[in-house]
Amino acid sequence: MKILLVEDHEEIWDFLSRRLKRRGFEVAVATDGQEGVDKAKSEAPDIILLDMNLPVLDGWSAAGLIRADPATAAVPIIALTAHAMSGDKDKAIAAGCTDYCSKPVDFSDLLAKIDKYSPKG
């Protein structure tokens, strides 16, 4: 299964991509929102992990563009954000995300959500 990780902090994407690869996932990385939108089309991921605070194009806008494109509209998006305030999950869902994980990421919780939304085949 292929995961697109859209994250601008190298320490976080390095940590998450290594742990996901050890679990057997194929991982593509994008480091800004526009690259994330472009790779959502070119990489055809099964799931997108999307940081909401990104350079070039923020995660809120990126989620909207991914949802607006028929080629990527059905791909589950899990928001990754340090915004853990009341209402932030609702804001992420309203932006087009399927689910939400707050940072620092609880890896077992993230794996459970990836499993929940992964295409069963």
Secondary structure, 3 states (H helix, E strand, C coil): CEEEEECCCHHHHHHHHHHHHHCCCEEEEECCHHHHHHHHHHCCCCEEEEECCCCCCCHHHHHHHHHHCCCCCCCCEEEEECCCCCCHHHHHHHHCCCEEEECCCCHHHHHHHHHHHCCCC
